[in-house]
Amino acid sequence: MDTTLMSDSITLNINILLRSLVKTIGILSFMFSLSWQLTLLTLIEIPLTTIIQKLYSQYHQKLLTQVQDSIAYSSELAAETVSGIRTVRSFAMEDEEFGLYQDRLMDTQKLKNKRDLIRAVYLLCLKVCSWVEYQCHTQGAEVY
């Protein structure tokens, strides 16, 4: 029974591979027949955009985790201070605890600013790629 399922799976995967390969070759040949310059530009731009997207996603995920950890640490510090408010007051440490909490909030703010800066750079890179492609497309249209 296992060999039947495996052979069906293999033939299905080969079918999908061949169909995708034929579609890709057909689309590329059609694109080359319309404009080989734009086709080459597209073949350069797509991997570049993919690499930028992958790098951004990895770094953004790491920053999101750091922001969440920072928020959790700030919340934990506030909860500990509130639960031990009698001890804090008895040692007159309100200002120090407030300073610690404010430091944690500033750490969170710095991480959020870094996250937003990375997002802005990412969007700028995408816009530049789109602009370059548009400029090449309009210059290519003038030639014809």
N, CA, C and O atoms as a GROMACS GRO file, in nm:
protein
  576
    1MET      N    1   0.082  -0.119   0.000
    1MET     CA    2   0.000   0.000   0.000
    1MET      C    3   0.086   0.125   0.000
    1MET      O    4   0.052   0.223  -0.065
    2ASP      N    5   0.198   0.123   0.072
    2ASP     CA    6   0.286   0.239   0.079
    2ASP      C    7   0.349   0.270  -0.055
    2ASP      O    8   0.365   0.388  -0.090
    3THR      N    9   0.386   0.169  -0.132
    3THR     CA   10   0.449   0.193  -0.262
    3THR      C   11   0.349   0.253  -0.360
    3THR      O   12   0.388   0.332  -0.446
    4THR      N   13   0.222   0.219  -0.349
    4THR     CA   14   0.120   0.278  -0.436
    4THR      C   15   0.105   0.426  -0.407
    4THR      O   16   0.098   0.508  -0.498
    5LEU      N   17   0.100   0.460  -0.278
    5LEU     CA   18   0.087   0.601  -0.239
    5LEU      C   19   0.212   0.680  -0.280
    5LEU      O   20   0.201   0.794  -0.325
    6MET      N   21   0.330   0.618  -0.265
    6MET     CA   22   0.452   0.688  -0.300
    6MET      C   23   0.462   0.707  -0.451
    6MET      O   24   0.503   0.813  -0.497
    7SER      N   25   0.424   0.607  -0.528
    7SER     CA   26   0.430   0.620  -0.674
    7SER      C   27   0.330   0.723  -0.723
    7SER      O   28   0.359   0.799  -0.816
    8ASP      N   29   0.211   0.728  -0.662
    8ASP     CA   30   0.114   0.831  -0.697
    8ASP      C   31   0.167   0.970  -0.664
    8ASP      O   32   0.148   1.064  -0.741
    9SER      N   33   0.231   0.981  -0.551
    9SER     CA   34   0.288   1.109  -0.509
    9SER      C   35   0.399   1.154  -0.604
    9SER      O   36   0.408   1.271  -0.639
   10ILE      N   37   0.483   1.060  -0.643
   10ILE     CA   38   0.594   1.092  -0.734
   10ILE      C   39   0.541   1.136  -0.870
   10ILE      O   40   0.588   1.235  -0.926
   11THR      N   41   0.443   1.063  -0.922
   11THR     CA   42   0.389   1.102  -1.054
   11THR      C   43   0.317   1.236  -1.046
   11THR      O   44   0.324   1.315  -1.140
   12LEU      N   45   0.249   1.263  -0.936
   12LEU     CA   46   0.183   1.392  -0.920
   12LEU      C   47   0.286   1.505  -0.914
   12LEU      O   48   0.268   1.609  -0.977
   13ASN      N   49   0.394   1.485  -0.839
   13ASN     CA   50   0.498   1.586  -0.829
   13ASN      C   51   0.568   1.609  -0.962
   13ASN      O   52   0.601   1.722  -0.996
   14ILE      N   53   0.592   1.503  -1.037
   14ILE     CA   54   0.654   1.517  -1.170
   14ILE      C   55   0.560   1.592  -1.264
   14ILE      O   56   0.605   1.676  -1.342
   15ASN      N   57   0.432   1.562  -1.256
   15ASN     CA   58   0.332   1.632  -1.336
   15ASN      C   59   0.334   1.782  -1.305
   15ASN      O   60   0.336   1.864  -1.397
   16ILE      N   61   0.333   1.817  -1.179
   16ILE     CA   62   0.334   1.958  -1.138
   16ILE      C   63   0.465   2.024  -1.182
   16ILE      O   64   0.463   2.138  -1.229
   17LEU      N   65   0.577   1.956  -1.168
   17LEU     CA   66   0.706   2.010  -1.209
   17LEU      C   67   0.709   2.039  -1.358
   17LEU      O   68   0.750   2.147  -1.400
   18LEU      N   69   0.665   1.943  -1.438
   18LEU     CA   70   0.665   1.962  -1.584
   18LEU      C   71   0.570   2.073  -1.627
   18LEU      O   72   0.602   2.152  -1.716
   19ARG      N   73   0.453   2.078  -1.566
   19ARG     CA   74   0.357   2.183  -1.599
   19ARG      C   75   0.413   2.321  -1.564
   19ARG      O   76   0.400   2.415  -1.643
   20SER      N   77   0.475   2.334  -1.448
   20SER     CA   78   0.535   2.462  -1.407
   20SER      C   79   0.651   2.499  -1.497
   20SER      O   80   0.668   2.616  -1.532
   21LEU      N   81   0.731   2.402  -1.536
   21LEU     CA   82   0.845   2.426  -1.624
   21LEU      C   83   0.799   2.475  -1.762
   21LEU      O   84   0.855   2.569  -1.817
   22VAL      N   85   0.695   2.410  -1.816
   22VAL     CA   86   0.643   2.451  -1.947
   22VAL      C   87   0.584   2.591  -1.940
   22VAL      O   88   0.606   2.672  -2.030
   23LYS      N   89   0.509   2.622  -1.832
   23LYS     CA   90   0.453   2.756  -1.815
   23LYS      C   91   0.564   2.861  -1.804
   23LYS      O   92   0.555   2.966  -1.867
   24THR      N   93   0.667   2.833  -1.726
   24THR     CA   94   0.776   2.928  -1.708
   24THR      C   95   0.849   2.954  -1.839
   24THR      O   96   0.875   3.069  -1.874
   25ILE      N   97   0.880   2.849  -1.912
   25ILE     CA   98   0.949   2.865  -2.041
   25ILE      C   99   0.860   2.942  -2.138
   25ILE      O  100   0.909   3.028  -2.212
   26GLY      N  101   0.730   2.913  -2.140
   26GLY     CA  102   0.638   2.984  -2.228
   26GLY      C  103   0.630   3.133  -2.194
   26GLY      O  104   0.633   3.217  -2.283
   27ILE      N  105   0.618   3.163  -2.066
   27ILE     CA  106   0.609   3.303  -2.024
   27ILE      C  107   0.739   3.377  -2.056
   27ILE      O  108   0.736   3.490  -2.106
   28LEU      N  109   0.853   3.316  -2.028
   28LEU     CA  110   0.982   3.381  -2.058
   28LEU      C  111   1.001   3.403  -2.207
   28LEU      O  112   1.050   3.508  -2.249
   29SER      N  113   0.962   3.305  -2.289
   29SER     CA  114   0.977   3.324  -2.434
   29SER      C  115   0.884   3.434  -2.483
   29SER      O  116   0.922   3.511  -2.570
   30PHE      N  117   0.763   3.441  -2.429
   30PHE     CA  118   0.671   3.548  -2.466
   30PHE      C  119   0.726   3.684  -2.424
   30PHE      O  120   0.719   3.781  -2.500
   31MET      N  121   0.782   3.691  -2.302
   31MET     CA  122   0.840   3.817  -2.255
   31MET      C  123   0.957   3.858  -2.343
   31MET      O  124   0.969   3.975  -2.380
   32PHE      N  125   1.044   3.764  -2.378
   32PHE     CA  126   1.159   3.795  -2.464
   32PHE      C  127   1.112   3.843  -2.602
   32PHE      O  128   1.174   3.932  -2.661
   33SER      N  129   1.003   3.785  -2.652
   33SER     CA  130   0.955   3.829  -2.784
   33SER      C  131   0.900   3.971  -2.779
   33SER      O  132   0.907   4.043  -2.878
   34LEU      N  133   0.845   4.012  -2.664
   34LEU     CA  134   0.793   4.148  -2.652
   34LEU      C  135   0.906   4.249  -2.633
   34LEU      O  136   0.912   4.349  -2.704
   35SER      N  137   0.994   4.224  -2.537
   35SER     CA  138   1.105   4.316  -2.509
   35SER      C  139   1.212   4.241  -2.430
   35SER      O  140   1.192   4.210  -2.312
   36TRP      N  141   1.324   4.215  -2.493
   36TRP     CA  142   1.429   4.141  -2.424
   36TRP      C  143   1.493   4.226  -2.314
   36TRP      O  144   1.540   4.172  -2.214
   37GLN      N  145   1.495   4.360  -2.332
   37GLN     CA  146   1.554   4.448  -2.230
   37GLN      C  147   1.472   4.443  -2.100
   37GLN      O  148   1.528   4.430  -1.991
   38LEU      N  149   1.341   4.454  -2.114
   38LEU     CA  150   1.256   4.449  -1.995
   38LEU      C  151   1.257   4.311  -1.931
   38LEU      O  152   1.246   4.299  -1.809
   39THR      N  153   1.269   4.209  -2.012
   39THR     CA  154   1.277   4.073  -1.957
   39THR      C  155   1.403   4.057  -1.873
   39THR      O  156   1.398   4.001  -1.764
   40LEU      N  157   1.515   4.106  -1.924
   40LEU     CA  158   1.640   4.098  -1.847
   40LEU      C  159   1.630   4.182  -1.720
   40LEU      O  160   1.678   4.140  -1.614
   41LEU      N  161   1.569   4.299  -1.730
   41LEU     CA  162   1.551   4.383  -1.612
   41LEU      C  163   1.466   4.310  -1.507
   41LEU      O  164   1.497   4.314  -1.388
   42THR      N  165   1.361   4.245  -1.551
   42THR     CA  166   1.275   4.170  -1.460
   42THR      C  167   1.352   4.054  -1.395
   42THR      O  168   1.336   4.028  -1.276
   43LEU      N  169   1.434   3.986  -1.476
   43LEU     CA  170   1.510   3.873  -1.422
   43LEU      C  171   1.617   3.920  -1.323
   43LEU      O  172   1.662   3.841  -1.240
   44ILE      N  173   1.657   4.045  -1.331
   44ILE     CA  174   1.750   4.101  -1.232
   44ILE      C  175   1.675   4.150  -1.110
   44ILE      O  176   1.719   4.130  -0.997
   45GLU      N  177   1.561   4.215  -1.133
   45GLU     CA  178   1.489   4.279  -1.024
   45GLU      C  179   1.422   4.179  -0.930
   45GLU      O  180   1.421   4.200  -0.809
   46ILE      N  181   1.367   4.072  -0.983
   46ILE     CA  182   1.294   3.976  -0.898
   46ILE      C  183   1.385   3.912  -0.793
   46ILE      O  184   1.346   3.909  -0.676
   47PRO      N  185   1.504   3.861  -0.829
   47PRO     CA  186   1.590   3.806  -0.723
   47PRO      C  187   1.636   3.912  -0.622
   47PRO      O  188   1.648   3.885  -0.503
   48LEU      N  189   1.662   4.033  -0.672
   48LEU     CA  190   1.705   4.142  -0.583
   48LEU      C  191   1.594   4.173  -0.482
   48LEU      O  192   1.622   4.187  -0.362
   49THR      N  193   1.472   4.185  -0.529
   49THR     CA  194   1.360   4.212  -0.439
   49THR      C  195   1.338   4.097  -0.342
   49THR      O  196   1.306   4.119  -0.225
   50THR      N  197   1.355   3.975  -0.390
   50THR     CA  198   1.339   3.858  -0.303
   50THR      C  199   1.443   3.857  -0.191
   50THR      O  200   1.412   3.827  -0.076
   51ILE      N  201   1.566   3.889  -0.226
   51ILE     CA  202   1.673   3.894  -0.125
   51ILE      C  203   1.645   4.002  -0.022
   51ILE      O  204   1.659   3.980   0.098
   52ILE      N  205   1.605   4.121  -0.069
   52ILE     CA  206   1.573   4.231   0.022
   52ILE      C  207   1.460   4.190   0.115
   52ILE      O  208   1.466   4.215   0.235
   53GLN      N  209   1.356   4.127   0.060
   53GLN     CA  210   1.241   4.082   0.141
   53GLN      C  211   1.283   3.980   0.246
   53GLN      O  212   1.239   3.987   0.360
   54LYS      N  213   1.367   3.885   0.208
   54LYS     CA  214   1.411   3.781   0.302
   54LYS      C  215   1.493   3.842   0.416
   54LYS      O  216   1.470   3.809   0.532
   55LEU      N  217   1.588   3.930   0.382
   55LEU     CA  218   1.669   3.994   0.485
   55LEU      C  219   1.583   4.078   0.578
   55LEU      O  220   1.599   4.074   0.700
   56TYR      N  221   1.490   4.153   0.519
   56TYR     CA  222   1.402   4.236   0.601
   56TYR      C  223   1.317   4.150   0.694
   56TYR      O  224   1.304   4.182   0.812
   57SER      N  225   1.260   4.043   0.643
   57SER     CA  226   1.174   3.958   0.725
   57SER      C  227   1.248   3.898   0.843
   57SER      O  228   1.197   3.895   0.955
   58GLN      N  229   1.370   3.851   0.819
   58GLN     CA  230   1.448   3.793   0.928
   58GLN      C  231   1.480   3.897   1.035
   58GLN      O  232   1.462   3.873   1.154
   59TYR      N  233   1.528   4.012   0.992
   59TYR     CA  234   1.567   4.117   1.087
   59TYR      C  235   1.444   4.172   1.158
   59TYR      O  236   1.448   4.198   1.279
   60HIS      N  237   1.335   4.191   1.085
   60HIS     CA  238   1.214   4.244   1.145
   60HIS      C  239   1.159   4.149   1.250
   60HIS      O  240   1.113   4.193   1.356
   61GLN      N  241   1.163   4.019   1.224
   61GLN     CA  242   1.116   3.921   1.321
   61GLN      C  243   1.199   3.925   1.449
   61GLN      O  244   1.146   3.916   1.559
   62LYS      N  245   1.331   3.940   1.431
   62LYS     CA  246   1.418   3.948   1.548
   62LYS      C  247   1.387   4.073   1.630
   62LYS      O  248   1.383   4.068   1.753
   63LEU      N  249   1.364   4.186   1.562
   63LEU     CA  250   1.331   4.309   1.633
   63LEU      C  251   1.196   4.299   1.703
   63LEU      O  252   1.180   4.350   1.814
   64LEU      N  253   1.098   4.235   1.639
   64LEU     CA  254   0.968   4.219   1.703
   64LEU      C  255   0.979   4.138   1.832
   64LEU      O  256   0.915   4.169   1.932
   65THR      N  257   1.061   4.036   1.829
   65THR     CA  258   1.083   3.954   1.949
   65THR      C  259   1.148   4.037   2.058
   65THR      O  260   1.110   4.028   2.175
   66GLN      N  261   1.247   4.118   2.021
   66GLN     CA  262   1.314   4.204   2.119
   66GLN      C  263   1.217   4.306   2.179
   66GLN      O  264   1.222   4.333   2.299
   67VAL      N  265   1.130   4.364   2.096
   67VAL     CA  266   1.032   4.461   2.146
   67VAL      C  267   0.936   4.392   2.243
   67VAL      O  268   0.907   4.447   2.350
   68GLN      N  269   0.888   4.275   2.208
   68GLN     CA  270   0.797   4.203   2.297
   68GLN      C  271   0.865   4.168   2.429
   68GLN      O  272   0.804   4.180   2.536
   69ASP      N  273   0.990   4.124   2.423
   69ASP     CA  274   1.064   4.093   2.545
   69ASP      C  275   1.083   4.218   2.631
   69ASP      O  276   1.072   4.212   2.754
   70SER      N  277   1.111   4.329   2.567
   70SER     CA  278   1.130   4.454   2.640
   70SER      C  279   1.001   4.500   2.708
   70SER      O  280   1.004   4.544   2.822
   71ILE      N  281   0.890   4.488   2.637
   71ILE     CA  282   0.762   4.524   2.696
   71ILE      C  283   0.730   4.432   2.814
   71ILE      O  284   0.681   4.477   2.917
   72ALA      N  285   0.757   4.304   2.797
   72ALA     CA  286   0.732   4.208   2.906
   72ALA      C  287   0.818   4.239   3.027
   72ALA      O  288   0.772   4.230   3.141
   73TYR      N  289   0.944   4.276   3.003
   73TYR     CA  290   1.034   4.308   3.113
   73TYR      C  291   0.986   4.434   3.186
   73TYR      O  292   0.991   4.440   3.309
   74SER      N  293   0.939   4.534   3.111
   74SER     CA  294   0.886   4.656   3.173
   74SER      C  295   0.762   4.625   3.256
   74SER      O  296   0.747   4.676   3.367
   75SER      N  297   0.676   4.543   3.203
   75SER     CA  298   0.553   4.506   3.275
   75SER      C  299   0.586   4.428   3.402
   75SER      O  300   0.524   4.448   3.507
   76GLU      N  301   0.683   4.339   3.390
   76GLU     CA  302   0.724   4.261   3.506
   76GLU      C  303   0.782   4.352   3.615
   76GLU      O  304   0.752   4.334   3.733
   77LEU      N  305   0.863   4.447   3.576
   77LEU     CA  306   0.922   4.541   3.672
   77LEU      C  307   0.813   4.623   3.741
   77LEU      O  308   0.817   4.642   3.862
   78ALA      N  309   0.715   4.670   3.663
   78ALA     CA  310   0.605   4.748   3.721
   78ALA      C  311   0.523   4.662   3.816
   78ALA      O  312   0.485   4.708   3.924
   79ALA      N  313   0.495   4.538   3.778
   79ALA     CA  314   0.416   4.450   3.864
   79ALA      C  315   0.488   4.420   3.995
   79ALA      O  316   0.426   4.419   4.101
   80GLU      N  317   0.619   4.398   3.988
   80GLU     CA  318   0.697   4.372   4.110
   80GLU      C  319   0.696   4.494   4.201
   80GLU      O  320   0.684   4.481   4.323
   81THR      N  321   0.710   4.611   4.140
   81THR     CA  322   0.712   4.733   4.220
   81THR      C  323   0.578   4.756   4.287
   81THR      O  324   0.572   4.791   4.405
   82VAL      N  325   0.470   4.738   4.213
   82VAL     CA  326   0.336   4.760   4.269
   82VAL      C  327   0.307   4.656   4.377
   82VAL      O  328   0.249   4.689   4.480
   83SER      N  329   0.346   4.532   4.353
   83SER     CA  330   0.318   4.430   4.455
   83SER      C  331   0.401   4.451   4.582
   83SER      O  332   0.359   4.411   4.690
   84GLY      N  333   0.516   4.512   4.568
   84GLY     CA  334   0.599   4.538   4.685
   84GLY      C  335   0.601   4.685   4.722
   84GLY      O  336   0.704   4.735   4.768
   85ILE      N  337   0.490   4.754   4.703
   85ILE     CA  338   0.486   4.898   4.725
   85ILE      C  339   0.516   4.936   4.870
   85ILE      O  340   0.574   5.042   4.895
   86ARG      N  341   0.477   4.852   4.964
   86ARG     CA  342   0.506   4.883   5.106
   86ARG      C  343   0.656   4.883   5.131
   86ARG      O  344   0.708   4.970   5.201
   87THR      N  345   0.726   4.786   5.074
   87THR     CA  346   0.871   4.779   5.090
   87THR      C  347   0.938   4.897   5.019
   87THR      O  348   1.031   4.958   5.073
   88VAL      N  349   0.890   4.930   4.901
   88VAL     CA  350   0.947   5.042   4.825
   88VAL      C  351   0.931   5.170   4.903
   88VAL      O  352   1.026   5.249   4.914
   89ARG      N  353   0.814   5.193   4.958
   89ARG     CA  354   0.789   5.315   5.037
   89ARG      C  355   0.869   5.317   5.167
   89ARG      O  356   0.918   5.422   5.210
   90SER      N  357   0.881   5.202   5.230
   90SER     CA  358   0.953   5.200   5.358
   90SER      C  359   1.101   5.235   5.340
   90SER      O  360   1.163   5.289   5.431
   91PHE      N  361   1.157   5.206   5.223
   91PHE     CA  362   1.296   5.242   5.196
   91PHE      C  363   1.308   5.370   5.113
   91PHE      O  364   1.418   5.409   5.072
   92ALA      N  365   1.195   5.436   5.088
   92ALA     CA  366   1.191   5.561   5.012
   92ALA      C  367   1.261   5.545   4.876
   92ALA      O  368   1.347   5.624   4.840
   93MET      N  369   1.221   5.440   4.804
   93MET     CA  370   1.285   5.408   4.675
   93MET      C  371   1.191   5.435   4.556
   93MET      O  372   1.211   5.379   4.448
   94GLU      N  373   1.091   5.520   4.575
   94GLU     CA  374   0.996   5.547   4.468
   94GLU      C  375   1.067   5.604   4.344
   94GLU      O  376   1.042   5.561   4.231
   95ASP      N  377   1.155   5.701   4.367
   95ASP     CA  378   1.223   5.766   4.254
   95ASP      C  379   1.314   5.667   4.180
   95ASP      O  380   1.322   5.670   4.057
   96GLU      N  381   1.383   5.581   4.255
   96GLU     CA  382   1.470   5.483   4.190
   96GLU      C  383   1.390   5.383   4.108
   96GLU      O  384   1.429   5.348   3.996
   97GLU      N  385   1.279   5.336   4.163
   97GLU     CA  386   1.193   5.242   4.090
   97GLU      C  387   1.133   5.308   3.966
   97GLU      O  388   1.122   5.246   3.860
   98PHE      N  389   1.095   5.436   3.980
   98PHE     CA  390   1.042   5.509   3.865
   98PHE      C  391   1.151   5.523   3.758
   98PHE      O  392   1.124   5.509   3.639
   99GLY      N  393   1.274   5.550   3.801
   99GLY     CA  394   1.386   5.561   3.708
   99GLY      C  395   1.413   5.430   3.635
   99GLY      O  396   1.437   5.429   3.514
  100LEU      N  397   1.407   5.318   3.708
  100LEU     CA  398   1.426   5.186   3.646
  100LEU      C  399   1.317   5.159   3.542
  100LEU      O  400   1.344   5.111   3.432
  101TYR      N  401   1.192   5.191   3.579
  101TYR     CA  402   1.082   5.169   3.486
  101TYR      C  403   1.096   5.259   3.363
  101TYR      O  404   1.071   5.216   3.250
  102GLN      N  405   1.135   5.382   3.386
  102GLN     CA  406   1.154   5.475   3.274
  102GLN      C  407   1.267   5.427   3.181
  102GLN      O  408   1.257   5.440   3.059
  103ASP      N  409   1.373   5.372   3.239
  103ASP     CA  410   1.482   5.316   3.157
  103ASP      C  411   1.431   5.201   3.070
  103ASP      O  412   1.467   5.192   2.953
  104ARG      N  413   1.349   5.115   3.127
  104ARG     CA  414   1.294   5.002   3.051
  104ARG      C  415   1.205   5.053   2.937
  104ARG      O  416   1.208   5.000   2.826
  105LEU      N  417   1.125   5.156   2.966
  105LEU     CA  418   1.040   5.213   2.861
  105LEU      C  419   1.124   5.278   2.751
  105LEU      O  420   1.087   5.272   2.634
  106MET      N  421   1.234   5.340   2.788
  106MET     CA  422   1.322   5.401   2.688
  106MET      C  423   1.388   5.293   2.602
  106MET      O  424   1.405   5.311   2.481
  107ASP      N  425   1.424   5.181   2.663
  107ASP     CA  426   1.479   5.069   2.586
  107ASP      C  427   1.376   5.020   2.483
  107ASP      O  428   1.410   4.994   2.367
  108THR      N  429   1.251   5.009   2.526
  108THR     CA  430   1.145   4.967   2.436
  108THR      C  431   1.128   5.069   2.323
  108THR      O  432   1.111   5.031   2.207
  109GLN      N  433   1.132   5.197   2.357
  109GLN     CA  434   1.116   5.301   2.256
  109GLN      C  435   1.230   5.298   2.154
  109GLN      O  436   1.208   5.317   2.034
  110LYS      N  437   1.353   5.275   2.201
  110LYS     CA  438   1.467   5.266   2.109
  110LYS      C  439   1.451   5.149   2.012
  110LYS      O  440   1.479   5.161   1.893
  111LEU      N  441   1.405   5.035   2.065
  111LEU     CA  442   1.382   4.919   1.978
  111LEU      C  443   1.272   4.947   1.875
  111LEU      O  444   1.282   4.907   1.759
  112LYS      N  445   1.167   5.016   1.919
  112LYS     CA  446   1.059   5.050   1.825
  112LYS      C  447   1.108   5.148   1.719
  112LYS      O  448   1.070   5.137   1.602
  113ASN      N  449   1.192   5.244   1.759
  113ASN     CA  450   1.248   5.337   1.660
  113ASN      C  451   1.336   5.265   1.560
  113ASN      O  452   1.333   5.294   1.440
  114LYS      N  453   1.415   5.170   1.608
  114LYS     CA  454   1.501   5.091   1.520
  114LYS      C  455   1.417   5.009   1.423
  114LYS      O  456   1.448   5.001   1.304
  115ARG      N  457   1.310   4.950   1.475
  115ARG     CA  458   1.219   4.872   1.391
  115ARG      C  459   1.157   4.959   1.281
  115ARG      O  460   1.149   4.919   1.165
  116ASP      N  461   1.115   5.079   1.319
  116ASP     CA  462   1.054   5.170   1.222
  116ASP      C  463   1.155   5.220   1.119
  116ASP      O  464   1.120   5.237   1.002
  117LEU      N  465   1.279   5.243   1.162
  117LEU     CA  466   1.383   5.286   1.068
  117LEU      C  467   1.412   5.176   0.966
  117LEU      O  468   1.425   5.204   0.847
  118ILE      N  469   1.421   5.053   1.013
  118ILE     CA  470   1.445   4.940   0.923
  118ILE      C  471   1.329   4.927   0.824
  118ILE      O  472   1.351   4.900   0.706
  119ARG      N  473   1.208   4.946   0.871
  119ARG     CA  474   1.091   4.940   0.781
  119ARG      C  475   1.098   5.050   0.676
  119ARG      O  476   1.069   5.026   0.559
  120ALA      N  477   1.136   5.170   0.717
  120ALA     CA  478   1.146   5.281   0.622
  120ALA      C  479   1.254   5.253   0.516
  120ALA      O  480   1.232   5.281   0.398
  121VAL      N  481   1.368   5.200   0.557
  121VAL     CA  482   1.474   5.167   0.462
  121VAL      C  483   1.428   5.058   0.366
  121VAL      O  484   1.455   5.064   0.246
  122TYR      N  485   1.359   4.959   0.418
  122TYR     CA  486   1.305   4.851   0.335
  122TYR      C  487   1.209   4.906   0.230
  122TYR      O  488   1.220   4.874   0.112
  123LEU      N  489   1.114   4.989   0.273
  123LEU     CA  490   1.018   5.046   0.179
  123LEU      C  491   1.087   5.136   0.077
  123LEU      O  492   1.048   5.139  -0.040
  124LEU      N  493   1.190   5.208   0.120
  124LEU     CA  494   1.265   5.292   0.027
  124LEU      C  495   1.334   5.206  -0.079
  124LEU      O  496   1.333   5.241  -0.197
  125CYS      N  497   1.394   5.095  -0.037
  125CYS     CA  498   1.459   5.005  -0.134
  125CYS      C  499   1.358   4.952  -0.236
  125CYS      O  500   1.388   4.944  -0.355
  126LEU      N  501   1.239   4.915  -0.189
  126LEU     CA  502   1.137   4.867  -0.281
  126LEU      C  503   1.093   4.976  -0.378
  126LEU      O  504   1.072   4.951  -0.497
  127LYS      N  505   1.079   5.098  -0.327
  127LYS     CA  506   1.040   5.210  -0.414
  127LYS      C  507   1.148   5.240  -0.517
  127LYS      O  508   1.117   5.268  -0.633
  128VAL      N  509   1.275   5.233  -0.477
  128VAL     CA  510   1.385   5.258  -0.570
  128VAL      C  511   1.385   5.152  -0.680
  128VAL      O  512   1.403   5.184  -0.797
  129CYS      N  513   1.367   5.026  -0.641
  129CYS     CA  514   1.361   4.918  -0.741
  129CYS      C  515   1.245   4.941  -0.838
  129CYS      O  516   1.262   4.924  -0.959
  130SER      N  517   1.129   4.981  -0.786
  130SER     CA  518   1.014   5.007  -0.873
  130SER      C  519   1.040   5.126  -0.964
  130SER      O  520   1.004   5.124  -1.081
  131TRP      N  521   1.103   5.230  -0.910
  131TRP     CA  522   1.132   5.349  -0.989
  131TRP      C  523   1.231   5.317  -1.102
  131TRP      O  524   1.213   5.361  -1.215
  132VAL      N  525   1.334   5.240  -1.069
  132VAL     CA  526   1.432   5.202  -1.172
  132VAL      C  527   1.365   5.120  -1.280
  132VAL      O  528   1.389   5.141  -1.399
  133GLU      N  529   1.280   5.027  -1.240
  133GLU     CA  530   1.210   4.946  -1.340
  133GLU      C  531   1.119   5.034  -1.426
  133GLU      O  532   1.111   5.015  -1.547
  134TYR      N  533   1.050   5.129  -1.364
  134TYR     CA  534   0.962   5.219  -1.439
  134TYR      C  535   1.043   5.305  -1.537
  134TYR      O  536   1.002   5.323  -1.652
  135GLN      N  537   1.157   5.357  -1.490
  135GLN     CA  538   1.241   5.439  -1.578
  135GLN      C  539   1.290   5.358  -1.698
  135GLN      O  540   1.289   5.406  -1.811
  136CYS      N  541   1.332   5.238  -1.672
  136CYS     CA  542   1.377   5.152  -1.782
  136CYS      C  543   1.262   5.120  -1.877
  136CYS      O  544   1.280   5.114  -1.999
  137HIS      N  545   1.145   5.100  -1.820
  137HIS     CA  546   1.028   5.069  -1.904
  137HIS      C  547   0.992   5.188  -1.992
  137HIS      O  548   0.964   5.171  -2.110
  138THR      N  549   0.992   5.309  -1.935
  138THR     CA  550   0.956   5.427  -2.015
  138THR      C  551   1.062   5.458  -2.120
  138THR      O  552   1.029   5.502  -2.230
  139GLN      N  553   1.188   5.435  -2.087
  139GLN     CA  554   1.293   5.457  -2.186
  139GLN      C  555   1.285   5.352  -2.296
  139GLN      O  556   1.311   5.381  -2.413
  140GLY      N  557   1.249   5.230  -2.259
  140GLY     CA  558   1.234   5.124  -2.357
  140GLY      C  559   1.115   5.151  -2.449
  140GLY      O  560   1.118   5.116  -2.567
  141ALA      N  561   1.009   5.214  -2.395
  141ALA     CA  562   0.891   5.244  -2.476
  141ALA      C  563   0.923   5.354  -2.578
  141ALA      O  564   0.867   5.355  -2.688
  142GLU      N  565   1.013   5.446  -2.542
  142GLU     CA  566   1.049   5.553  -2.634
  142GLU      C  567   1.128   5.501  -2.752
  142GLU      O  568   1.121   5.558  -2.861
  143VAL      N  569   1.203   5.394  -2.732
  143VAL     CA  570   1.285   5.336  -2.839
  143VAL      C  571   1.196   5.278  -2.947
  143VAL      O  572   1.226   5.290  -3.066
  144TYR      N  573   1.085   5.215  -2.905
  144TYR     CA  574   0.996   5.152  -3.002
  144TYR      C  575   0.907   5.258  -3.056
  144TYR      O  576   0.822   5.230  -3.141
   0.00000   0.00000   0.00000
